[in-house]
Amino acid sequence: MPERTPFHTGGCQCGAVRYALYAAPERTGICFCRMCQKAVGGPFFAWASVPVADFAWTRGAPATYRSSSAATRGFCAACGTPLMFRYDKHPDETDVSIGSLDRPADIAPRVALGIESRPSWCDAVALAALPTHRTGELGSPEDLTRIVNFQHPDHDTPTDWRPPAA
């Protein structure tokens, strides 16, 4: 079988788990439900859905958590990055977390779900009204020029890739 070229790649923060999407996502969105909020530790879960046939784990495999009687979530057991979600009634689809993609800006959500749990401060007008700053502009508890980044880069790496020594 010929080797397929991924449309998108992604993975966890530490690089232990990587994946590829071999087709453009069919559906994208954000979910504000409390289960998604708790799963990602944020106000919403941003997701992109692809057929299982167009999805592959390319390094490692996620740990899973049965978050309800209807679905399973996958995450990196080493660093905790939320990676995927799968409904039992749709075993032919996988939803990946947009934030775990190497180029998350390439995928825009097209629908918002679970809006009954959306925080009032999380609407477009309130967010657009917030003052904005680049990383470090307001100071930081650390000297950003001296921090060593242990995070996996936003691209595929050789299987023997390791972060810089601490």
Short mmCIF file of the C-alpha atoms (twelve columns), coordinates in Angstrom:
data_MODEL
# 
_entry.id   MODEL 
# 
loop_
_atom_site.group_PDB 
_atom_site.id 
_atom_site.type_symbol 
_atom_site.label_atom_id 
_atom_site.label_alt_id 
_atom_site.label_comp_id 
_atom_site.label_asym_id 
_atom_site.label_seq_id 
_atom_site.Cartn_x 
_atom_site.Cartn_y 
_atom_site.Cartn_z 
_atom_site.pdbx_PDB_model_num 
ATOM 1   C CA . MET A 1   0.000   0.000  0.000  1 
ATOM 2   C CA . PRO A 2   1.402   3.465  -0.873 1 
ATOM 3   C CA . GLU A 3   2.432   5.718  1.976  1 
ATOM 4   C CA . ARG A 4   -0.128  8.416  2.685  1 
ATOM 5   C CA . THR A 5   0.761   12.037 3.288  1 
ATOM 6   C CA . PRO A 6   -0.921  13.534 6.352  1 
ATOM 7   C CA . PHE A 7   -3.116  16.616 6.054  1 
ATOM 8   C CA . HIS A 8   -2.344  17.415 9.690  1 
ATOM 9   C CA . THR A 9   -0.131  16.040 12.450 1 
ATOM 10  C CA . GLY A 10  -0.286  16.520 16.176 1 
ATOM 11  C CA . GLY A 11  0.616   15.137 19.525 1 
ATOM 12  C CA . CYS A 12  1.121   15.727 23.191 1 
ATOM 13  C CA . GLN A 13  3.311   18.269 24.948 1 
ATOM 14  C CA . CYS A 14  6.094   15.808 25.802 1 
ATOM 15  C CA . GLY A 15  6.181   14.000 22.426 1 
ATOM 16  C CA . ALA A 16  5.383   10.517 23.767 1 
ATOM 17  C CA . VAL A 17  2.187   10.324 21.682 1 
ATOM 18  C CA . ARG A 18  1.868   11.561 18.083 1 
ATOM 19  C CA . TYR A 19  -0.855  11.173 15.474 1 
ATOM 20  C CA . ALA A 20  -1.675  11.975 11.854 1 
ATOM 21  C CA . LEU A 21  -4.867  12.967 10.045 1 
ATOM 22  C CA . TYR A 22  -4.928  11.714 6.463  1 
ATOM 23  C CA . ALA A 23  -7.962  13.774 5.471  1 
ATOM 24  C CA . ALA A 24  -9.263  17.212 6.269  1 
ATOM 25  C CA . PRO A 25  -11.561 17.203 9.308  1 
ATOM 26  C CA . GLU A 26  -15.216 16.675 8.421  1 
ATOM 27  C CA . ARG A 27  -16.594 18.656 11.370 1 
ATOM 28  C CA . THR A 28  -15.026 21.063 13.841 1 
ATOM 29  C CA . GLY A 29  -16.296 22.826 16.901 1 
ATOM 30  C CA . ILE A 30  -15.988 23.736 20.515 1 
ATOM 31  C CA . CYS A 31  -17.913 22.227 23.408 1 
ATOM 32  C CA . PHE A 32  -18.621 24.148 26.595 1 
ATOM 33  C CA . CYS A 33  -20.272 21.259 28.508 1 
ATOM 34  C CA . ARG A 34  -18.982 20.674 32.047 1 
ATOM 35  C CA . MET A 35  -17.568 17.272 31.111 1 
ATOM 36  C CA . CYS A 36  -15.422 18.813 28.362 1 
ATOM 37  C CA . GLN A 37  -14.414 21.717 30.613 1 
ATOM 38  C CA . LYS A 38  -13.164 19.308 33.266 1 
ATOM 39  C CA . ALA A 39  -11.467 17.051 30.702 1 
ATOM 40  C CA . VAL A 40  -9.330  19.886 29.330 1 
ATOM 41  C CA . GLY A 41  -9.118  22.096 32.417 1 
ATOM 42  C CA . GLY A 42  -10.424 25.051 30.439 1 
ATOM 43  C CA . PRO A 43  -13.655 26.779 29.397 1 
ATOM 44  C CA . PHE A 44  -14.151 24.559 26.319 1 
ATOM 45  C CA . PHE A 45  -12.840 21.620 24.290 1 
ATOM 46  C CA . ALA A 46  -11.951 22.537 20.695 1 
ATOM 47  C CA . TRP A 47  -12.249 19.458 18.454 1 
ATOM 48  C CA . ALA A 48  -11.887 18.301 14.856 1 
ATOM 49  C CA . SER A 49  -13.581 15.109 13.667 1 
ATOM 50  C CA . VAL A 50  -12.106 12.668 11.143 1 
ATOM 51  C CA . PRO A 51  -13.039 9.154  10.067 1 
ATOM 52  C CA . VAL A 52  -11.054 6.491  11.933 1 
ATOM 53  C CA . ALA A 53  -9.813  5.279  8.525  1 
ATOM 54  C CA . ASP A 54  -8.109  8.667  8.075  1 
ATOM 55  C CA . PHE A 55  -6.522  8.728  11.545 1 
ATOM 56  C CA . ALA A 56  -3.450  6.955  12.946 1 
ATOM 57  C CA . TRP A 57  -1.327  7.018  16.074 1 
ATOM 58  C CA . THR A 58  2.207   7.455  14.745 1 
ATOM 59  C CA . ARG A 59  4.110   7.325  18.048 1 
ATOM 60  C CA . GLY A 60  2.928   5.752  21.267 1 
ATOM 61  C CA . ALA A 61  -0.725  5.484  22.206 1 
ATOM 62  C CA . PRO A 62  -2.893  7.474  24.569 1 
ATOM 63  C CA . ALA A 63  -4.144  6.380  27.926 1 
ATOM 64  C CA . THR A 64  -7.931  6.421  27.978 1 
ATOM 65  C CA . TYR A 65  -10.605 7.463  30.417 1 
ATOM 66  C CA . ARG A 66  -14.232 6.432  30.152 1 
ATOM 67  C CA . SER A 67  -15.713 9.851  30.961 1 
ATOM 68  C CA . SER A 68  -19.338 8.740  30.580 1 
ATOM 69  C CA . SER A 69  -21.483 5.823  29.480 1 
ATOM 70  C CA . ALA A 70  -21.368 7.348  25.994 1 
ATOM 71  C CA . ALA A 71  -17.718 8.180  25.328 1 
ATOM 72  C CA . THR A 72  -14.019 7.639  25.902 1 
ATOM 73  C CA . ARG A 73  -11.299 10.277 26.018 1 
ATOM 74  C CA . GLY A 74  -7.612  9.799  25.235 1 
ATOM 75  C CA . PHE A 75  -4.714  11.680 26.789 1 
ATOM 76  C CA . CYS A 76  -0.961  11.346 27.217 1 
ATOM 77  C CA . ALA A 77  -0.235  9.375  30.381 1 
ATOM 78  C CA . ALA A 78  3.149   11.109 30.730 1 
ATOM 79  C CA . CYS A 79  2.228   14.800 30.383 1 
ATOM 80  C CA . GLY A 80  -1.585  14.816 30.531 1 
ATOM 81  C CA . THR A 81  -2.289  16.489 27.185 1 
ATOM 82  C CA . PRO A 82  -5.917  15.863 26.101 1 
ATOM 83  C CA . LEU A 83  -5.695  14.273 22.630 1 
ATOM 84  C CA . MET A 84  -8.958  12.678 21.521 1 
ATOM 85  C CA . PHE A 85  -12.597 11.886 22.160 1 
ATOM 86  C CA . ARG A 86  -14.755 9.105  20.729 1 
ATOM 87  C CA . TYR A 87  -18.486 8.466  21.083 1 
ATOM 88  C CA . ASP A 88  -19.518 4.814  21.365 1 
ATOM 89  C CA . LYS A 89  -22.322 5.405  18.850 1 
ATOM 90  C CA . HIS A 90  -19.800 6.748  16.306 1 
ATOM 91  C CA . PRO A 91  -16.944 4.220  16.443 1 
ATOM 92  C CA . ASP A 92  -15.979 5.172  12.888 1 
ATOM 93  C CA . GLU A 93  -15.021 8.736  13.958 1 
ATOM 94  C CA . THR A 94  -12.308 10.236 16.152 1 
ATOM 95  C CA . ASP A 95  -12.331 13.790 17.448 1 
ATOM 96  C CA . VAL A 96  -8.862  15.189 18.100 1 
ATOM 97  C CA . SER A 97  -8.207  18.234 20.263 1 
ATOM 98  C CA . ILE A 98  -7.440  21.189 18.031 1 
ATOM 99  C CA . GLY A 99  -4.899  22.428 20.581 1 
ATOM 100 C CA . SER A 100 -2.850  19.247 20.156 1 
ATOM 101 C CA . LEU A 101 -2.448  19.795 16.404 1 
ATOM 102 C CA . ASP A 102 0.949   21.029 15.240 1 
ATOM 103 C CA . ARG A 103 -0.792  23.897 13.429 1 
ATOM 104 C CA . PRO A 104 -3.968  24.585 15.431 1 
ATOM 105 C CA . ALA A 105 -4.564  27.882 13.616 1 
ATOM 106 C CA . ASP A 106 -5.270  25.882 10.427 1 
ATOM 107 C CA . ILE A 107 -8.513  24.448 11.869 1 
ATOM 108 C CA . ALA A 108 -11.346 26.820 12.769 1 
ATOM 109 C CA . PRO A 109 -14.319 25.656 14.847 1 
ATOM 110 C CA . ARG A 110 -17.625 25.832 12.950 1 
ATOM 111 C CA . VAL A 111 -20.111 25.092 15.747 1 
ATOM 112 C CA . ALA A 112 -20.443 25.683 19.498 1 
ATOM 113 C CA . LEU A 113 -22.036 22.984 21.648 1 
ATOM 114 C CA . GLY A 114 -22.962 22.777 25.328 1 
ATOM 115 C CA . ILE A 115 -23.606 26.511 25.468 1 
ATOM 116 C CA . GLU A 116 -25.623 26.159 28.677 1 
ATOM 117 C CA . SER A 117 -22.246 25.818 30.466 1 
ATOM 118 C CA . ARG A 118 -20.423 28.574 28.585 1 
ATOM 119 C CA . PRO A 119 -18.984 31.086 31.068 1 
ATOM 120 C CA . SER A 120 -20.450 34.561 30.546 1 
ATOM 121 C CA . TRP A 121 -16.945 35.966 30.078 1 
ATOM 122 C CA . CYS A 122 -16.361 33.565 27.193 1 
ATOM 123 C CA . ASP A 123 -18.426 35.259 24.501 1 
ATOM 124 C CA . ALA A 124 -16.890 36.969 21.476 1 
ATOM 125 C CA . VAL A 125 -17.606 40.521 22.665 1 
ATOM 126 C CA . ALA A 126 -16.174 39.967 26.161 1 
ATOM 127 C CA . LEU A 127 -13.064 38.225 24.826 1 
ATOM 128 C CA . ALA A 128 -12.485 40.865 22.143 1 
ATOM 129 C CA . ALA A 129 -12.667 43.583 24.823 1 
ATOM 130 C CA . LEU A 130 -9.787  42.107 26.857 1 
ATOM 131 C CA . PRO A 131 -6.437  43.908 26.627 1 
ATOM 132 C CA . THR A 132 -3.926  41.782 24.731 1 
ATOM 133 C CA . HIS A 133 -0.213  41.243 25.276 1 
ATOM 134 C CA . ARG A 134 2.495   39.047 23.788 1 
ATOM 135 C CA . THR A 135 4.174   36.437 25.974 1 
ATOM 136 C CA . GLY A 136 6.392   38.116 28.561 1 
ATOM 137 C CA . GLU A 137 5.222   41.671 27.836 1 
ATOM 138 C CA . LEU A 138 3.805   42.084 31.345 1 
ATOM 139 C CA . GLY A 139 6.735   40.399 33.004 1 
ATOM 140 C CA . SER A 140 7.117   36.815 34.033 1 
ATOM 141 C CA . PRO A 141 8.035   34.933 37.196 1 
ATOM 142 C CA . GLU A 142 11.064  33.683 35.247 1 
ATOM 143 C CA . ASP A 143 13.592  35.288 32.914 1 
ATOM 144 C CA . LEU A 144 12.139  34.013 29.630 1 
ATOM 145 C CA . THR A 145 15.542  34.220 27.908 1 
ATOM 146 C CA . ARG A 146 16.916  31.614 30.331 1 
ATOM 147 C CA . ILE A 147 14.066  29.093 30.249 1 
ATOM 148 C CA . VAL A 148 14.828  25.756 28.606 1 
ATOM 149 C CA . ASN A 149 11.768  24.472 26.757 1 
ATOM 150 C CA . PHE A 150 11.193  20.727 27.249 1 
ATOM 151 C CA . GLN A 151 8.076   20.707 25.076 1 
ATOM 152 C CA . HIS A 152 8.009   18.619 21.898 1 
ATOM 153 C CA . PRO A 153 8.276   20.843 18.791 1 
ATOM 154 C CA . ASP A 154 5.227   21.337 16.570 1 
ATOM 155 C CA . HIS A 155 6.316   18.844 13.915 1 
ATOM 156 C CA . ASP A 156 7.151   15.165 13.631 1 
ATOM 157 C CA . THR A 157 10.565  14.147 14.946 1 
ATOM 158 C CA . PRO A 158 12.670  10.979 14.793 1 
ATOM 159 C CA . THR A 159 11.585  8.257  17.210 1 
ATOM 160 C CA . ASP A 160 14.714  8.842  19.309 1 
ATOM 161 C CA . TRP A 161 13.907  12.563 19.861 1 
ATOM 162 C CA . ARG A 162 14.420  13.684 23.451 1 
ATOM 163 C CA . PRO A 163 13.997  17.104 25.054 1 
ATOM 164 C CA . PRO A 164 17.123  19.033 26.052 1 
ATOM 165 C CA . ALA A 165 18.703  17.948 29.327 1 
ATOM 166 C CA . ALA A 166 17.397  19.735 32.411 1 
# 
